[in-house]
Amino acid sequence: MSQPGAIRSGPLPFALLALVLLGAACDAAARNAAAIPRDSIIARLADLRAIHTPEGIEVPEPIEVNGSTQWLSIRGLNRANPILLVLHGGPGSPVMGMAWAYQKPWEDFFTVVNWDRRGVGKSFAAADSARLAPTLSLQQHVDDAVVVVEHLLTRFGQQKLVVLGYSYGSSIGPRLVEQNPQLFHAYVGLGQSGGPGSEAQLYATLKERVRAANDTAAIRELEALQPYPPPPGPGTVAKLLAARKWAREYDGGWYGKPTFDLYFALPEWGPEYTAENVANLLPAMAWAERHLIDGAPEPRRSGMVERFEVPVVMLHGRFDLHTPYESALAYFNRIEAPHKRFVTFERSSHMIMFEEPGRFLLTLVNEVLPLAGGAASF
C-alpha cells in the first residue's frame, strides 16, 4: 500500500489525464487564436450573425443628416417587425461596434438600428471636425434624430417606431419624443439620466462606498474634485471621468469589472467597423466630449421632460453609478405618461445588456414589444 501523501508512479488517472489534455488543447487554441488575423475573426463573427431570411435585413448604411454623413447599422429577421432605434451614450460612445456581443436575440423581434451620431464612431471618417464642432449640442442631436427616424419610417413603410435612449442617449430620447410624439410607439430609457441632480447623487453614493471601504486613495482623489458637480466649462469632462473611474472600481459601471477595458475592446472584432473606424473610436469620443460638454454647457442646464404623450419604459441596474439608480427612479416617479413601467435589474450596473442579457431580452419582448403592436410568436 502506498503511504499517505506519497506520490504514485505509473499511468495518470483518466480524469487527470483528461484535464492535462484539455489544458494542452486550450493552450494550443489560445496560440492559434493569437495568430488569427483580425479579418478572419471578423469574417467568422459576421458569418455567425448573418441574417439569411428573405424577409430579413442586414445592412450598414450612410445617410445625409443635416449637413453631415452619418452611419446606420440595420439588422433584423423580418422587415415587418417593429423598428427599435438605439441612441448611444457617451456623448461620443457609439455601440454599433459592440452590438455583435449582445444584440443578435433582439433581432428576432425587432429591426434594430444602431446610429453613430455626427462626428463619432463610423461617422468620424467622413466628418469635417472643424466644421461640425460648433454644431454639437443636445438640440442638434434631437434634430438629427428626427431625420434618422423619418428615413427609417419611409424605408420600412411604417408609421412609428420605438426609440431606446442609452446613458447620454437618454437625454436625447425624451426631448425627441416630446417634440415629435406622433413618430413613436414608446420611449425606452436604458441607464436613464435622472437630470441635473444625478452627478451630486453619483458623488455622494461613491463617497459612501469608498469611505466604507476605508480606501484612502479614492477618498483623497474624490475630495480633490470638489466642488462637485463641476461648473460647466473647460475641465468639466476631466472631473466627470475622474469620478467615473472610481465609480467603475466600486461596481457602478459593469458589476465585478473595475474598468471598461473589455467594453472598449469589443469593436476590435465588430464586423460593422473597419480597422480605421476602431482606431478613430477613442479620439472621436474625446472630440465629442470636449466640444459638447466642456465647450457647450447647454445640455447640463436643460430642463427634464416630465410629460410624455407615449408609453415609457425604463430599465435600470440596481448598482448603476454612471447614471445613478436613485436619480433615475426619482425622475421616473415624477413623469406623466399614458403608460409607464420601471424595471430594476438587481444584478446589474450600467451594462445591463451584458450583465443580465436573458432578462434584458425578456423585458424587451414582454414590456416593449406589445407597445409597438408586436407579439412573440413561437
C-alpha positions in Angstrom: 0.0 0.0 0.0 1.1 3.5 -0.7 1.7 5.7 2.3 -0.5 8.8 2.9 0.8 11.7 1.0 3.0 9.6 -1.3 3.2 10.3 -5.0 2.1 7.4 -7.1 4.0 6.5 -10.2 2.6 4.8 -13.2 -0.3 5.8 -15.5 -2.2 9.1 -14.8 -5.8 8.6 -13.6 -8.2 9.1 -16.5 -9.7 12.3 -15.1 -6.3 13.9 -14.5 -5.2 12.8 -18.0 -8.3 14.4 -19.4 -7.5 17.7 -17.6 -3.9 17.6 -18.9 -5.1 17.1 -22.4 -7.8 19.7 -22.1 -5.2 22.2 -20.8 -2.9 21.4 -23.7 -5.7 21.8 -26.1 -6.7 25.2 -24.6 -3.1 26.4 -24.8 -2.9 25.4 -28.4 -6.3 27.1 -29.1 -5.0 30.2 -27.5 -1.8 30.2 -29.5 -3.8 29.6 -32.7 -6.3 32.4 -31.8 -3.4 34.8 -31.2 -2.2 34.0 -34.7 -5.6 34.5 -36.4 -5.7 37.8 -38.3 -8.5 40.3 -37.4 -10.1 39.9 -40.8 -10.6 36.2 -40.2 -12.1 36.7 -36.7 -14.5 39.3 -38.1 -15.4 37.1 -41.0 -16.3 34.3 -38.6 -18.4 36.5 -36.4 -20.1 38.0 -39.4 -21.0 34.5 -40.7 -22.3 33.6 -37.2 -24.5 36.7 -37.1 -25.6 36.5 -40.8 -29.3 37.0 -41.5 -30.4 34.6 -44.2 -34.2 35.0 -44.1 -35.5 36.5 -47.3 -37.7 39.0 -45.3 -34.7 40.0 -43.1 -32.3 42.8 -43.4 -28.6 43.3 -42.6 -27.1 46.5 -43.9 -24.6 49.2 -43.0 -25.9 52.4 -44.4 -24.6 56.0 -44.7 -27.2 58.8 -44.9 -27.0 62.5 -45.1 -28.3 64.2 -41.9 -28.4 67.9 -41.6 -25.2 68.5 -43.5 -23.1 65.5 -42.3 -22.8 61.9 -43.3 -23.9 59.6 -40.5 -23.9 55.8 -40.4 -26.6 53.3 -39.5 -26.5 49.6 -38.9 -29.8 48.0 -39.7 -30.4 44.3 -38.7 -33.5 42.1 -38.2 -35.0 38.8 -39.2 -38.2 40.4 -40.6 -38.6 43.9 -42.1 -42.2 43.8 -40.9 -41.1 43.7 -37.2 -41.2 47.0 -35.2 -38.2 49.2 -35.6 -36.0 49.8 -32.5 -33.7 52.8 -32.8 -30.9 52.9 -30.3 -29.5 56.3 -29.2 -26.0 55.6 -27.9 -24.3 57.1 -24.9 -21.1 58.9 -24.3 -22.0 61.5 -25.6 -19.5 60.2 -28.1 -19.5 56.5 -27.3 -21.4 54.6 -30.0 -22.5 51.0 -29.5 -22.5 49.9 -33.2 -19.1 48.2 -32.9 -20.0 46.4 -29.6 -23.5 45.3 -30.6 -22.3 42.0 -32.1 -21.7 40.8 -28.5 -25.3 41.1 -27.2 -27.8 42.1 -29.9 -28.5 39.1 -32.0 -31.5 37.8 -30.0 -33.2 41.2 -30.2 -33.2 40.8 -34.0 -35.8 38.0 -33.8 -38.4 40.6 -32.6 -37.3 44.0 -33.8 -35.5 45.6 -36.7 -32.6 47.0 -34.6 -30.9 50.2 -35.8 -27.7 51.5 -34.3 -26.8 55.0 -35.3 -23.3 56.6 -35.0 -24.1 60.3 -34.5 -22.4 63.2 -36.1 -18.6 63.0 -36.0 -18.3 59.9 -33.9 -17.7 56.2 -34.4 -18.1 55.1 -38.0 -19.3 58.7 -38.9 -15.9 60.2 -37.9 -14.0 59.2 -41.0 -16.2 61.4 -43.3 -16.6 64.2 -40.8 -15.2 67.7 -41.2 -14.5 68.0 -37.4 -13.7 71.7 -37.5 -17.0 72.5 -39.2 -19.1 70.1 -37.1 -17.6 71.1 -33.7 -19.6 74.3 -33.3 -22.8 72.4 -34.2 -22.6 69.9 -31.3 -25.5 70.4 -28.9 -28.2 68.4 -27.4 -30.8 70.0 -29.6 -28.7 69.3 -32.7 -28.7 65.6 -31.8 -32.5 65.8 -31.4 -32.8 67.5 -34.9 -30.5 64.8 -36.4 -32.6 62.1 -34.8 -35.7 63.3 -36.5 -34.1 62.9 -39.9 -33.0 59.4 -39.0 -36.4 58.4 -37.7 -38.2 59.8 -40.8 -35.7 58.0 -43.0 -36.4 54.7 -41.3 -40.1 55.0 -41.3 -40.1 55.8 -45.0 -37.7 53.0 -45.7 -39.8 50.3 -44.0 -43.2 51.8 -44.7 -44.1 52.1 -41.0 -45.8 54.9 -39.1 -44.0 54.8 -35.8 -41.0 53.2 -34.1 -39.6 52.6 -30.6 -36.7 54.7 -29.6 -34.3 53.5 -26.9 -32.0 56.1 -25.2 -28.9 54.6 -23.5 -27.0 56.7 -21.0 -26.4 60.1 -22.6 -28.8 58.9 -25.3 -31.5 59.0 -22.6 -31.1 62.8 -22.5 -31.8 62.9 -26.3 -34.7 60.5 -26.3 -37.2 62.3 -24.1 -36.7 65.6 -26.0 -37.1 63.8 -29.3 -40.3 62.2 -28.2 -41.6 65.4 -26.6 -41.1 67.3 -29.8 -42.4 64.6 -32.2 -44.7 62.2 -30.3 -46.5 61.2 -33.5 -43.4 59.3 -34.7 -43.1 56.9 -31.7 -44.8 53.8 -30.2 -42.8 54.2 -27.0 -39.7 55.6 -25.3 -37.3 53.2 -23.6 -34.7 54.6 -21.2 -31.8 52.3 -20.5 -29.4 53.6 -17.9 -31.7 56.6 -17.7 -30.3 60.0 -16.9 -32.0 61.5 -13.9 -31.2 65.1 -14.7 -29.2 67.8 -13.0 -29.1 66.1 -9.6 -27.6 62.9 -11.0 -23.9 64.0 -10.6 -24.5 65.0 -7.0 -26.1 61.6 -6.3 -23.2 59.8 -8.0 -20.7 61.7 -5.9 -22.5 61.2 -2.6 -23.1 57.5 -3.2 -19.5 57.0 -4.3 -18.1 58.7 -1.2 -20.2 56.5 1.0 -18.8 53.4 -0.7 -15.1 54.4 -0.6 -15.3 55.5 3.0 -17.0 52.2 4.0 -14.0 50.5 2.4 -11.5 52.9 4.0 -10.0 53.5 0.6 -7.7 56.4 1.3 -6.5 56.8 -2.3 -10.1 57.1 -3.5 -11.2 59.4 -0.8 -8.2 61.7 -1.5 -8.9 61.8 -5.2 -12.6 62.4 -4.9 -12.2 65.2 -2.4 -9.7 66.8 -4.8 -12.6 67.1 -7.3 -14.6 69.5 -5.2 -16.6 71.4 -6.0 -18.6 68.6 -7.5 -20.5 68.6 -9.7 -18.1 70.8 -11.5 -19.3 74.0 -13.1 -19.8 74.0 -16.8 -16.8 74.9 -19.0 -13.2 73.7 -19.6 -12.1 70.9 -17.3 -15.6 69.6 -16.8 -15.0 66.4 -18.7 -11.8 65.5 -16.8 -13.7 65.7 -13.5 -16.7 63.7 -14.7 -14.3 61.0 -15.9 -12.3 61.0 -12.7 -15.4 60.4 -10.7 -16.5 57.6 -13.0 -13.1 55.9 -12.8 -13.9 55.3 -9.1 -17.5 54.5 -9.9 -16.3 51.6 -12.0 -13.8 50.5 -9.3 -16.8 50.2 -6.9 -19.1 48.2 -9.2 -21.0 51.2 -10.5 -20.1 50.6 -14.2 -20.0 46.9 -15.1 -20.6 45.0 -11.9 -17.5 43.0 -11.0 -15.3 44.7 -13.5 -13.2 47.7 -12.3 -12.8 49.2 -15.8 -14.5 49.4 -19.2 -11.4 47.9 -20.9 -13.3 44.9 -22.2 -16.2 47.0 -23.4 -13.9 49.3 -25.5 -12.0 46.3 -26.8 -15.1 44.8 -28.4 -15.1 46.9 -31.6 -11.8 45.2 -32.5 -14.0 42.3 -33.6 -17.1 44.2 -34.7 -18.0 43.4 -38.3 -19.5 46.8 -38.8 -16.2 48.6 -38.1 -13.1 48.8 -40.2 -9.6 49.0 -38.6 -9.7 52.7 -39.3 -13.1 53.0 -37.5 -11.7 51.2 -34.5 -8.6 53.5 -34.4 -10.8 56.6 -34.6 -13.2 55.5 -31.8 -11.5 57.0 -28.8 -10.2 60.2 -30.5 -13.7 60.8 -31.8 -15.2 60.2 -28.3 -12.8 62.7 -26.8 -13.6 65.2 -29.5 -17.3 65.0 -28.9 -16.9 65.2 -25.1 -14.6 68.2 -25.4 -17.0 70.2 -27.6 -20.3 69.1 -26.3 -19.6 69.2 -22.6 -16.5 71.4 -22.0 -17.3 73.8 -24.7 -21.1 73.8 -24.6 -22.8 73.7 -21.2 -26.3 73.9 -22.7 -27.1 70.2 -22.2 -26.5 70.3 -18.5 -28.7 73.3 -18.0 -31.6 71.9 -20.0 -34.8 71.0 -18.0 -36.0 67.4 -17.9 -39.0 66.3 -19.9 -41.7 65.2 -17.4 -44.8 64.8 -19.5 -44.8 62.2 -22.3 -47.6 61.5 -24.8 -46.3 58.0 -25.5 -45.7 55.0 -23.2 -42.4 55.0 -21.2 -40.4 52.0 -20.0 -37.2 52.5 -18.0 -34.6 49.7 -17.5 -32.0 50.3 -14.8 -29.3 48.4 -12.9 -29.6 48.5 -9.1 -25.8 49.3 -8.7 -25.5 51.8 -11.6 -23.5 54.9 -10.7 -22.8 56.2 -14.2 -26.4 57.2 -14.2 -27.3 56.7 -10.6 -30.2 54.4 -9.8 -31.8 56.6 -7.2 -31.8 59.6 -9.5 -33.4 57.6 -12.4 -36.1 56.2 -10.1 -36.9 59.7 -8.8 -37.2 61.0 -12.3 -39.4 58.1 -13.3 -41.7 58.8 -10.3 -42.1 62.5 -11.5 -43.0 61.8 -15.1 -46.5 61.6 -16.5 -47.2 59.2 -19.4 -50.2 57.2 -20.7 -48.3 54.1 -19.5 -45.1 53.8 -17.6 -43.0 51.0 -16.2 -39.7 50.9 -14.3 -37.8 47.6 -14.3 -34.9 47.1 -11.9 -32.1 44.7 -12.8 -31.0 43.5 -9.4 -27.6 42.1 -10.6 -26.5 44.9 -12.9 -24.9 48.3 -13.0 -24.7 50.3 -16.2 -24.1 47.5 -18.7 -27.4 45.6 -18.4 -27.3 44.1 -21.9 -24.1 42.3 -20.9 -24.8 41.7 -17.2 -28.3 40.2 -17.5 -28.8 39.5 -21.2 -31.5 36.9 -20.8 -33.7 39.1 -18.6 -33.0 42.1 -20.8 -34.4 40.2 -23.8 -37.4 39.0 -21.8 -38.1 42.6 -20.8 -37.9 43.9 -24.4 -40.3 41.1 -25.5 -42.7 41.3 -22.6 -42.7 45.1 -21.8 -41.7 46.9 -25.0 -42.8 44.8 -28.0 -46.5 44.9 -27.2 -46.4 48.7 -27.1 -45.3 48.6 -30.7 -48.1 46.2 -31.7 -45.8 43.2 -31.9 -46.1 39.8 -30.2 -43.7 37.0 -29.6 -45.0 34.0 -31.7 -43.5 30.6 -31.5 
